[in-house]
Amino acid sequence: MCGIIGIVGTSEVAPRLVDGLKRMEYRGYDSAGVCTVHDGSLVRRRAEGKLANLVRELEGNPAPGTTGIAHTRWATHGAPTQQNAHPHATPLVALVHNGIIENFKDLRDEMLADGRRFESQTDTEVVVHLVSREIEAGKSPEQAVAAVLPRLRGAFALAITFRDHPDMLIGARLGSPLVVGYGPKDERGGEMYLGSDALALAPLTQHIAYLEEGDWVTITRDEAIVRDAAGNLVNRPIQTSGASAAAIEKGNYRHFMQ
């Protein structure tokens, strides 16, 4: 069972993304990775094995940026290797995925016929190519995701980041849970979060909303815009999370990367 966390923030997110992954270790995993948006590029770091390996990778090759996504993977399609670890990416789009895309072989064949090149054996990578193709055709991130989601069969939770939209993430769920977190606001703006569960977001916020089946959401620093499977704008109630009291203790350290 994979773990997802995403942050649109006002300060460096990589350490906090790793914190969130640490809180989801109970789900089990065999690889991990992060992707941030920085200086007009997607900065991706991945590692096979334990989170400590990803931490070492980030120490040697930092991932700067105030917006990012992260993932712990439990292999389904493709071996537990760095190449198959999430996030998967093109130059324009990166995403993480929990679940199984049942029709990925047909979609992959379509993308290969379109001249797309794959670097992994996963079912997930086909989704990033589908979204990227829509972006390349001139669609906005929201239009691209709206075009792709109805084509996916199976169960999924997705968190997607875009090179040319550094203050935005899009999340979607069908059959796998995804939580929206509402963070504090100050003179620099606000913060918003995505997570597989409330525990992943516990140190960041107590204010969460659970996406319902078929929902997808656009988050920026200041708001979350939720749509249902038909594309209608909907409101999902904001709740106070009980997971905050159960957050994993970090001792005297500011974050798990220390």
DRENTIZA-899436 format. One line per field, with one value per atom (N, C-alpha, C): residue number from 1; atom name; z, x, y. Coordinates in steps of 0.2 Angstrom, whole numbers, plus 5000, padded with zeros to 4 digits. Layout:
<atoms>
num	NUM;...
atomo	CA;...
w	Z;...
u	X;...
v	Y;...
</atoms>
This chain:
<atoms>
num	1;1;1;2;2;2;3;3;3;4;4;4;5;5;5;6;6;6;7;7;7;8;8;8;9;9;9;10;10;10;11;11;11;12;12;12;13;13;13;14;14;14;15;15;15;16;16;16;17;17;17;18;18;18;19;19;19;20;20;20;21;21;21;22;22;22;23;23;23;24;24;24;25;25;25;26;26;26;27;27;27;28;28;28;29;29;29;30;30;30;31;31;31;32;32;32;33;33;33;34;34;34;35;35;35;36;36;36;37;37;37;38;38;38;39;39;39;40;40;40;41;41;41;42;42;42;43;43;43;44;44;44;45;45;45;46;46;46;47;47;47;48;48;48;49;49;49;50;50;50;51;51;51;52;52;52;53;53;53;54;54;54;55;55;55;56;56;56;57;57;57;58;58;58;59;59;59;60;60;60;61;61;61;62;62;62;63;63;63;64;64;64;65;65;65;66;66;66;67;67;67;68;68;68;69;69;69;70;70;70;71;71;71;72;72;72;73;73;73;74;74;74;75;75;75;76;76;76;77;77;77;78;78;78;79;79;79;80;80;80;81;81;81;82;82;82;83;83;83;84;84;84;85;85;85;86;86;86;87;87;87;88;88;88;89;89;89;90;90;90;91;91;91;92;92;92;93;93;93;94;94;94;95;95;95;96;96;96;97;97;97;98;98;98;99;99;99;100;100;100;101;101;101;102;102;102;103;103;103;104;104;104;105;105;105;106;106;106;107;107;107;108;108;108;109;109;109;110;110;110;111;111;111;112;112;112;113;113;113;114;114;114;115;115;115;116;116;116;117;117;117;118;118;118;119;119;119;120;120;120;121;121;121;122;122;122;123;123;123;124;124;124;125;125;125;126;126;126;127;127;127;128;128;128;129;129;129;130;130;130;131;131;131;132;132;132;133;133;133;134;134;134;135;135;135;136;136;136;137;137;137;138;138;138;139;139;139;140;140;140;141;141;141;142;142;142;143;143;143;144;144;144;145;145;145;146;146;146;147;147;147;148;148;148;149;149;149;150;150;150;151;151;151;152;152;152;153;153;153;154;154;154;155;155;155;156;156;156;157;157;157;158;158;158;159;159;159;160;160;160;161;161;161;162;162;162;163;163;163;164;164;164;165;165;165;166;166;166;167;167;167;168;168;168;169;169;169;170;170;170;171;171;171;172;172;172;173;173;173;174;174;174;175;175;175;176;176;176;177;177;177;178;178;178;179;179;179;180;180;180;181;181;181;182;182;182;183;183;183;184;184;184;185;185;185;186;186;186;187;187;187;188;188;188;189;189;189;190;190;190;191;191;191;192;192;192;193;193;193;194;194;194;195;195;195;196;196;196;197;197;197;198;198;198;199;199;199;200;200;200;201;201;201;202;202;202;203;203;203;204;204;204;205;205;205;206;206;206;207;207;207;208;208;208;209;209;209;210;210;210;211;211;211;212;212;212;213;213;213;214;214;214;215;215;215;216;216;216;217;217;217;218;218;218;219;219;219;220;220;220;221;221;221;222;222;222;223;223;223;224;224;224;225;225;225;226;226;226;227;227;227;228;228;228;229;229;229;230;230;230;231;231;231;232;232;232;233;233;233;234;234;234;235;235;235;236;236;236;237;237;237;238;238;238;239;239;239;240;240;240;241;241;241;242;242;242;243;243;243;244;244;244;245;245;245;246;246;246;247;247;247;248;248;248;249;249;249;250;250;250;251;251;251;252;252;252;253;253;253;254;254;254;255;255;255;256;256;256;257;257;257;258;258;258
atomo	N;CA;C;N;CA;C;N;CA;C;N;CA;C;N;CA;C;N;CA;C;N;CA;C;N;CA;C;N;CA;C;N;CA;C;N;CA;C;N;CA;C;N;CA;C;N;CA;C;N;CA;C;N;CA;C;N;CA;C;N;CA;C;N;CA;C;N;CA;C;N;CA;C;N;CA;C;N;CA;C;N;CA;C;N;CA;C;N;CA;C;N;CA;C;N;CA;C;N;CA;C;N;CA;C;N;CA;C;N;CA;C;N;CA;C;N;CA;C;N;CA;C;N;CA;C;N;CA;C;N;CA;C;N;CA;C;N;CA;C;N;CA;C;N;CA;C;N;CA;C;N;CA;C;N;CA;C;N;CA;C;N;CA;C;N;CA;C;N;CA;C;N;CA;C;N;CA;C;N;CA;C;N;CA;C;N;CA;C;N;CA;C;N;CA;C;N;CA;C;N;CA;C;N;CA;C;N;CA;C;N;CA;C;N;CA;C;N;CA;C;N;CA;C;N;CA;C;N;CA;C;N;CA;C;N;CA;C;N;CA;C;N;CA;C;N;CA;C;N;CA;C;N;CA;C;N;CA;C;N;CA;C;N;CA;C;N;CA;C;N;CA;C;N;CA;C;N;CA;C;N;CA;C;N;CA;C;N;CA;C;N;CA;C;N;CA;C;N;CA;C;N;CA;C;N;CA;C;N;CA;C;N;CA;C;N;CA;C;N;CA;C;N;CA;C;N;CA;C;N;CA;C;N;CA;C;N;CA;C;N;CA;C;N;CA;C;N;CA;C;N;CA;C;N;CA;C;N;CA;C;N;CA;C;N;CA;C;N;CA;C;N;CA;C;N;CA;C;N;CA;C;N;CA;C;N;CA;C;N;CA;C;N;CA;C;N;CA;C;N;CA;C;N;CA;C;N;CA;C;N;CA;C;N;CA;C;N;CA;C;N;CA;C;N;CA;C;N;CA;C;N;CA;C;N;CA;C;N;CA;C;N;CA;C;N;CA;C;N;CA;C;N;CA;C;N;CA;C;N;CA;C;N;CA;C;N;CA;C;N;CA;C;N;CA;C;N;CA;C;N;CA;C;N;CA;C;N;CA;C;N;CA;C;N;CA;C;N;CA;C;N;CA;C;N;CA;C;N;CA;C;N;CA;C;N;CA;C;N;CA;C;N;CA;C;N;CA;C;N;CA;C;N;CA;C;N;CA;C;N;CA;C;N;CA;C;N;CA;C;N;CA;C;N;CA;C;N;CA;C;N;CA;C;N;CA;C;N;CA;C;N;CA;C;N;CA;C;N;CA;C;N;CA;C;N;CA;C;N;CA;C;N;CA;C;N;CA;C;N;CA;C;N;CA;C;N;CA;C;N;CA;C;N;CA;C;N;CA;C;N;CA;C;N;CA;C;N;CA;C;N;CA;C;N;CA;C;N;CA;C;N;CA;C;N;CA;C;N;CA;C;N;CA;C;N;CA;C;N;CA;C;N;CA;C;N;CA;C;N;CA;C;N;CA;C;N;CA;C;N;CA;C;N;CA;C;N;CA;C;N;CA;C;N;CA;C;N;CA;C;N;CA;C;N;CA;C;N;CA;C;N;CA;C;N;CA;C;N;CA;C;N;CA;C;N;CA;C;N;CA;C;N;CA;C;N;CA;C;N;CA;C;N;CA;C;N;CA;C;N;CA;C;N;CA;C;N;CA;C;N;CA;C;N;CA;C;N;CA;C;N;CA;C;N;CA;C;N;CA;C;N;CA;C;N;CA;C;N;CA;C;N;CA;C;N;CA;C;N;CA;C;N;CA;C;N;CA;C;N;CA;C;N;CA;C;N;CA;C;N;CA;C;N;CA;C;N;CA;C;N;CA;C;N;CA;C;N;CA;C;N;CA;C;N;CA;C;N;CA;C;N;CA;C;N;CA;C;N;CA;C;N;CA;C;N;CA;C;N;CA;C;N;CA;C;N;CA;C;N;CA;C;N;CA;C;N;CA;C;N;CA;C;N;CA;C;N;CA;C;N;CA;C
w	5000;5000;5000;4995;4994;4998;4999;5003;4999;4999;4996;5000;4999;5002;4997;4997;4993;4997;4995;4999;4994;4994;4991;4997;4997;5003;5002;5007;5007;5009;5011;5013;5010;5010;5007;5010;5005;5006;5007;5004;5004;5011;5016;5023;5025;5024;5027;5023;5016;5013;5015;5017;5020;5027;5031;5037;5036;5031;5030;5028;5023;5022;5028;5032;5038;5042;5042;5046;5042;5036;5032;5031;5035;5034;5036;5041;5043;5037;5031;5025;5022;5023;5020;5013;5011;5005;5003;4997;4995;4991;4990;4987;4989;4988;4989;4985;4984;4980;4982;4979;4980;4973;4972;4966;4968;4967;4968;4962;4962;4957;4959;4955;4957;4950;4950;4945;4938;4936;4930;4928;4933;4932;4937;4935;4940;4943;4949;4953;4956;4953;4956;4959;4965;4968;4970;4969;4971;4973;4977;4980;4981;4980;4981;4989;4992;4999;5004;5009;5015;5014;5018;5017;5019;5023;5024;5018;5013;5006;5003;5003;5000;5004;5010;5014;5012;5011;5009;5002;4998;4991;4991;4995;4996;4999;5004;5007;5002;4997;4992;4986;4985;4979;4981;4984;4987;4982;4984;4980;4982;4980;4983;4980;4983;4980;4986;4985;4990;4988;4982;4980;4978;4981;4979;4981;4979;4980;4982;4986;4988;4989;4989;4988;4991;4995;4996;4992;4989;4984;4987;4986;4987;4980;4977;4970;4968;4963;4960;4953;4948;4942;4941;4940;4940;4946;4946;4952;4956;4962;4967;4966;4961;4959;4959;4958;4958;4952;4946;4940;4940;4944;4945;4951;4955;4960;4958;4962;4960;4963;4961;4956;4949;4944;4937;4934;4929;4926;4919;4916;4909;4911;4906;4908;4910;4909;4910;4917;4918;4923;4927;4934;4938;4942;4944;4948;4952;4957;4961;4962;4963;4962;4967;4970;4975;4971;4970;4967;4961;4956;4950;4945;4939;4933;4929;4929;4926;4918;4915;4908;4905;4909;4908;4901;4900;4894;4888;4887;4881;4881;4886;4886;4885;4887;4886;4878;4875;4868;4864;4866;4863;4864;4869;4870;4866;4866;4862;4855;4852;4845;4844;4849;4849;4849;4850;4850;4857;4862;4869;4871;4875;4878;4885;4888;4895;4898;4904;4908;4913;4914;4920;4917;4921;4920;4923;4926;4930;4926;4929;4927;4927;4932;4934;4928;4925;4921;4915;4913;4907;4909;4915;4917;4916;4918;4917;4910;4905;4898;4895;4898;4896;4897;4904;4906;4902;4901;4898;4891;4887;4880;4880;4885;4885;4886;4891;4892;4886;4882;4876;4871;4871;4866;4868;4873;4875;4880;4883;4889;4895;4900;4906;4910;4916;4920;4922;4924;4925;4919;4913;4907;4906;4907;4905;4910;4916;4921;4920;4918;4917;4911;4906;4900;4901;4906;4907;4912;4917;4922;4920;4915;4913;4909;4907;4903;4908;4914;4919;4922;4921;4924;4930;4936;4941;4948;4952;4958;4959;4961;4961;4966;4969;4971;4968;4966;4962;4965;4965;4966;4961;4957;4951;4952;4950;4950;4943;4941;4934;4934;4930;4929;4928;4924;4923;4927;4933;4937;4944;4947;4953;4959;4959;4965;4965;4962;4961;4961;4965;4964;4962;4959;4958;4961;4964;4967;4965;4964;4962;4966;4967;4970;4967;4966;4964;4967;4973;4976;4981;4981;4985;4989;4995;4999;4997;4998;4998;5002;5006;5010;5008;5009;5008;5015;5016;5022;5021;5026;5025;5030;5028;5032;5035;5038;5041;5035;5037;5032;5036;5032;5035;5030;5031;5026;5019;5019;5013;5009;5012;5009;5014;5011;5015;5012;5015;5013;5013;5008;5007;5006;5008;5008;5005;5002;5000;5004;5006;5009;5009;5009;5009;5015;5020;5027;5031;5036;5041;5044;5046;5050;5046;5039;5036;5036;5037;5038;5045;5050;5057;5059;5058;5060;5057;5051;5046;5048;5049;5050;5053;5057;5060;5056;5051;5047;5040;5039;5033;5031;5024;5021;5017;5018;5014;5007;5002;4995;4995;4991;4990;4984;4983;4977;4971;4966;4960;4960;4966;4967;4964;4962;4961;4963;4965;4968;4965;4964;4963;4969;4972;4978;4976;4978;4978;4985;4986;4993;4997;4994;4997;4997;4993;4992;4989;4990;4987;4983;4977;4972;4971;4973;4973;4967;4963;4958;4959;4957;4957;4950;4950;4943;4937;4938;4932;4931;4935;4934;4938;4942;4946;4952;4953;4959;4965;4970;4976;4982;4988;4994;4999;5001;5006;5013;5018;5024;5027;5030;5033;5041;5043;5049;5053;5060;5064;5065;5063;5063;5070;5071;5078;5077;5071;5070;5073;5075;5077;5084;5088;5094;5094;5088;5087;5083;5081;5077;5080;5075;5077;5080;5086;5089;5086;5086;5082;5088;5094;5099;5099;5099;5099;5092;5087;5080;5077;5072;5069;5063;5060;5055;5055;5051;5051;5047;5043;5039;5043;5050;5054;5057
u	5004;5000;5004;5004;5009;5006;5011;5010;5011;5007;5007;5007;5011;5010;5012;5009;5011;5010;5014;5014;5014;5010;5011;5012;5018;5020;5024;5026;5030;5037;5039;5046;5048;5054;5057;5053;5051;5046;5050;5055;5058;5059;5061;5062;5055;5050;5043;5040;5041;5039;5042;5048;5051;5048;5047;5043;5037;5033;5026;5027;5032;5033;5035;5039;5041;5035;5030;5024;5019;5021;5017;5021;5027;5031;5027;5022;5018;5014;5013;5010;5014;5021;5025;5027;5034;5036;5043;5045;5051;5055;5053;5057;5053;5056;5053;5056;5053;5055;5051;5054;5051;5052;5048;5049;5047;5051;5049;5049;5047;5047;5051;5057;5062;5065;5064;5068;5066;5060;5058;5059;5060;5062;5058;5057;5055;5061;5062;5068;5066;5069;5066;5072;5071;5076;5072;5075;5072;5077;5075;5080;5076;5080;5077;5078;5074;5075;5072;5075;5073;5073;5069;5069;5076;5080;5087;5091;5089;5093;5091;5084;5082;5085;5085;5088;5095;5099;5106;5106;5102;5102;5100;5096;5094;5100;5103;5109;5114;5115;5120;5118;5111;5108;5101;5102;5095;5090;5084;5078;5075;5077;5075;5068;5064;5057;5052;5047;5042;5035;5035;5030;5033;5030;5032;5028;5029;5026;5031;5028;5033;5029;5032;5029;5033;5030;5033;5029;5033;5030;5031;5025;5025;5024;5029;5029;5023;5019;5014;5016;5016;5019;5026;5031;5038;5042;5048;5052;5053;5055;5057;5064;5064;5070;5070;5075;5075;5072;5073;5069;5062;5059;5052;5049;5053;5051;5047;5042;5039;5043;5042;5037;5040;5035;5037;5036;5039;5039;5041;5039;5041;5044;5047;5049;5044;5038;5032;5028;5028;5023;5026;5025;5027;5021;5021;5015;5017;5013;5014;5007;5007;5001;5000;4995;4993;4987;4988;4983;4985;4981;4982;4978;4982;4978;4977;4971;4970;4971;4970;4970;4977;4982;4988;4991;4990;4994;4991;4984;4981;4984;4984;4986;4993;4997;5004;5005;5002;5003;5001;4996;4994;4999;5002;5008;5014;5015;5021;5020;5014;5012;5013;5012;5012;5020;5024;5031;5034;5030;5032;5037;5042;5047;5046;5046;5045;5052;5053;5059;5057;5051;5050;5045;5044;5039;5033;5031;5025;5019;5013;5007;5006;5010;5009;5012;5017;5020;5016;5011;5007;5003;5001;4997;5000;5007;5011;5011;5012;5012;5006;5000;4994;4993;4994;4993;4998;5004;5009;5007;5004;5002;4996;4992;4987;4990;4994;4998;5001;5005;5008;5003;4997;4992;4989;4991;4989;4984;4982;4977;4980;4976;4978;4979;4982;4983;4976;4971;4964;4961;4962;4959;4962;4969;4972;4970;4970;4967;4960;4956;4949;4948;4953;4953;4955;4960;4963;4960;4957;4954;4949;4944;4939;4942;4948;4951;4954;4955;4958;4954;4955;4951;4955;4952;4955;4954;4959;4959;4965;4964;4970;4969;4974;4975;4981;4980;4985;4987;4993;4995;5000;4999;5002;5005;5011;5014;5016;5016;5017;5023;5028;5034;5032;5027;5025;5020;5018;5013;5016;5021;5025;5021;5015;5011;5005;5005;4999;5000;4996;4996;4988;4988;4981;4981;4976;4975;4968;4968;4962;4962;4956;4955;4949;4950;4945;4947;4944;4945;4951;4955;4960;4960;4961;4959;4964;4962;4966;4963;4967;4965;4968;4964;4966;4968;4973;4975;4975;4972;4972;4977;4982;4987;4987;4991;4991;4993;4991;4992;4996;5001;5004;5005;5010;5011;5014;5017;5019;5014;5008;5003;5001;4998;4996;4999;4997;5000;4994;4994;4989;4993;4989;4993;4988;4991;4988;4991;4987;4990;4986;4989;4985;4981;4983;4979;4981;4977;4978;4984;4987;4993;4999;4999;5004;5004;4999;4998;4998;4998;4997;5002;5008;5012;5011;5008;5007;5000;4995;4988;4984;4979;4973;4967;4967;4961;4961;4957;4957;4950;4950;4944;4945;4941;4942;4938;4942;4939;4935;4929;4925;4926;4923;4924;4923;4929;4928;4930;4931;4933;4940;4941;4948;4949;4955;4955;4962;4961;4967;4968;4974;4976;4982;4981;4986;4988;4992;4994;4988;4983;4977;4970;4970;4963;4963;4958;4957;4950;4950;4945;4943;4937;4936;4930;4931;4926;4925;4918;4917;4918;4917;4918;4915;4910;4906;4909;4914;4917;4913;4908;4905;4908;4908;4912;4908;4911;4908;4912;4908;4912;4912;4918;4919;4920;4917;4917;4924;4927;4933;4932;4936;4936;4942;4942;4947;4950;4956;4959;4961;4959;4961;4968;4971;4978;4983;4982;4988;4990;4986;4988;4992;4992;4995;5001;5003;5009;5015;5019;5026;5030;5033;5038;5045;5047;5054;5059;5058;5063;5064;5071;5073;5074;5073;5075;5069;5071;5066;5062;5066;5063;5067;5064;5067;5073;5075;5081;5087;5086;5092;5095
v	4994;5000;5006;5010;5016;5022;5026;5032;5038;5043;5050;5056;5061;5067;5072;5078;5084;5090;5095;5102;5107;5112;5119;5124;5126;5130;5136;5139;5145;5144;5138;5137;5130;5128;5122;5116;5112;5106;5100;5099;5092;5089;5092;5089;5087;5091;5090;5084;5084;5078;5072;5071;5065;5064;5069;5068;5065;5067;5064;5056;5055;5048;5044;5047;5043;5041;5045;5043;5038;5037;5032;5025;5024;5018;5012;5013;5007;5004;5007;5005;5000;5000;4995;4998;4997;5000;4997;4998;4995;5001;5007;5012;5019;5024;5031;5036;5042;5047;5054;5059;5066;5069;5074;5079;5086;5090;5097;5101;5107;5112;5118;5119;5124;5127;5134;5137;5135;5133;5131;5124;5120;5113;5109;5102;5097;5094;5094;5091;5084;5079;5072;5068;5066;5061;5055;5049;5043;5038;5033;5028;5022;5016;5010;5008;5004;5002;5007;5008;5012;5019;5023;5030;5033;5030;5032;5033;5029;5029;5036;5037;5043;5049;5049;5055;5056;5050;5051;5054;5052;5055;5062;5064;5072;5075;5072;5076;5077;5073;5074;5078;5077;5081;5083;5089;5092;5093;5094;5095;5102;5107;5114;5115;5119;5121;5121;5125;5126;5122;5119;5114;5108;5102;5096;5090;5084;5078;5073;5068;5062;5056;5050;5044;5038;5033;5027;5022;5017;5013;5005;5002;4995;4992;4988;4986;4982;4984;4979;4978;4983;4982;4985;4980;4982;4981;4979;4977;4983;4982;4987;4990;4994;4997;5005;5008;5016;5018;5014;5016;5016;5011;5010;5014;5017;5021;5028;5030;5036;5042;5048;5050;5048;5047;5047;5054;5055;5062;5062;5067;5070;5077;5080;5087;5092;5090;5095;5093;5086;5084;5078;5078;5073;5071;5064;5062;5056;5055;5049;5046;5039;5035;5030;5029;5023;5020;5013;5009;5005;5003;5000;5002;5004;5006;4999;4997;4990;4990;4996;4996;4999;4999;5003;5000;4993;4990;4993;4994;4997;5005;5008;5015;5016;5011;5011;5010;5005;5004;5011;5014;5020;5025;5026;5031;5029;5023;5020;5022;5021;5022;5030;5034;5041;5043;5039;5041;5042;5040;5042;5036;5038;5033;5032;5026;5024;5022;5024;5023;5017;5015;5011;5005;5000;4995;4996;5002;5003;5004;5003;5005;5013;5016;5023;5027;5026;5030;5032;5028;5029;5035;5036;5042;5049;5049;5055;5057;5052;5053;5055;5053;5055;5062;5064;5071;5076;5073;5078;5079;5074;5075;5080;5080;5085;5092;5093;5099;5102;5097;5099;5101;5099;5101;5108;5111;5118;5118;5112;5113;5115;5118;5119;5113;5113;5107;5104;5109;5106;5103;5106;5103;5096;5096;5090;5084;5086;5080;5078;5083;5082;5077;5078;5074;5067;5066;5060;5055;5058;5054;5049;5051;5046;5040;5041;5035;5030;5031;5027;5022;5015;5010;5007;5006;5003;5007;5007;5011;5015;5022;5026;5032;5034;5041;5044;5050;5053;5060;5062;5069;5071;5076;5078;5085;5086;5093;5095;5101;5104;5109;5108;5112;5120;5121;5128;5131;5127;5130;5128;5132;5130;5131;5134;5135;5131;5125;5121;5114;5110;5103;5101;5095;5092;5085;5083;5077;5074;5067;5064;5057;5055;5048;5044;5038;5033;5026;5024;5018;5018;5023;5024;5031;5031;5037;5043;5049;5055;5061;5064;5069;5076;5081;5088;5091;5094;5098;5105;5109;5116;5119;5123;5125;5132;5135;5141;5146;5153;5158;5164;5167;5172;5178;5182;5188;5185;5179;5176;5172;5171;5167;5161;5156;5150;5144;5139;5132;5127;5123;5117;5111;5105;5099;5093;5088;5082;5076;5071;5065;5059;5053;5047;5046;5049;5049;5055;5056;5061;5061;5055;5054;5058;5057;5060;5067;5070;5078;5080;5076;5078;5083;5083;5089;5096;5095;5101;5105;5101;5104;5099;5102;5098;5098;5103;5104;5101;5096;5091;5090;5088;5086;5080;5075;5069;5070;5068;5068;5062;5063;5057;5053;5048;5044;5047;5048;5051;5058;5061;5068;5069;5075;5078;5085;5087;5094;5097;5104;5108;5112;5112;5116;5121;5127;5132;5134;5139;5141;5143;5145;5148;5145;5140;5137;5130;5126;5120;5120;5119;5118;5111;5109;5102;5101;5096;5094;5087;5085;5078;5075;5068;5065;5068;5071;5075;5082;5084;5090;5096;5094;5099;5102;5108;5111;5108;5106;5103;5105;5105;5107;5100;5099;5093;5096;5094;5097;5097;5102;5103;5100;5095;5092;5094;5093;5093;5086;5085;5078;5076;5070;5067;5064;5064;5061;5065;5071;5076;5073;5071;5068;5062;5058;5052;5053;5059;5060;5057;5054;5051;5056;5054;5059;5059;5065;5066;5068;5067;5069;5077;5078;5085;5088;5084;5085;5089;5094;5098;5093;5089;5084;5078;5073;5066;5066;5072;5072;5073;5075;5076;5070
</atoms>
